Amino acid sequence: MANNSDNTADNTAENTADGGIKTDNAFRRIDPYGIYPEPTYSGAISFMRRKFSRDLDGIDVAVTGVPLDTATTNRPGTRFGPRGIRIESTELAWNRPYNWDFDPLDILAVVDYGDCYFDHGRPENMPAAVEAHITEILETDTAVLTLGGDHFLTYPVLCAHAKKHGPLALLHFDAHSDTWEDPDPQRIDHGTMFYHAAKTGVIDTDVSVQVGLRTHNPDTLGITVLDANAVHEMGPLAIAEKIKQVLGDRKVYFTIDIDCLDPAFAPGTGTPVVGGMTPHQALTIMRNLEGIKVVGMDVVEVSPPYDVSGVTALAGATFAYEQLALYAAAWKR
Ligand SMILES: [Mn+2]
């Protein structure tokens, strides 16, 4: 296993196909572990310089994009989100996450699986296509980190995870509950999918928690809500403790809508709401969730056309890296 957590990559031939040239890891990486210096400004843009591969033999986590934005209620553009997050992730792929004492990429074998295909001309077929795409990964006992895409995609992704793991505890960072009442289970709407997830038992609301909300929805469906005011007033450490109490030892699906952040930090998203979390608050909460039993994760709603200097996509890539750290801490340490 490579161990480059001190950022001193070994430039030996074993890690490259051609004997030592450390570039284009998206094609030429042999060892799935570790990070190697590579220019942030060049090369094929995979997530975190992982190898693009659909061979999941021996792989712990597959990263995949779902370039969807047709379920959005306001500004579109999240179909470019997976691409935007991958671009900004290359800036992170030279050093381990700051708040952790290990690099998840040293102990998790991770590949970039590429994107989910669906026919944009047949939007009604999209949910089944996404669920099948995630299912094919999970059937190899590989976990999935999904990059969105508007938040609707989490519903078919959740359904695939629930088939494997049973009803899940949902950990949900967002400005919005996405549990607004919707009588039609066939509707494809990024504001109602967790209503359906709760009603169909895909998630167990008794052990689910939403963080950072700041939009009205009187019916919480029994989900614990720690709204944006609670984060600002209680502070991230107390919030993390409360989250751990709610989740207990249940298997967790962790979804992050980037609009959990204040639009000052994440303008590149479809439905921004002021008064949100700072990146530091969100990172501190995540760092203090070590040990939660996360089995699946996503980062959604990054919309590069509305972004400024890639800051929203950078936050998305950073949070995805944190999710990998949480996954590694739960299952590989
Ligand atoms: Mn949202």
Boltz pocket constraint, residues with backbone or C-beta under 6 A from the ligand:
constraints:
  - pocket:
      binder: B
      contacts: [[A, 174], [A, 175], [A, 176], [A, 257], [A, 259], [A, 260], [A, 271], [A, 301]]
      max_distance: 6.0
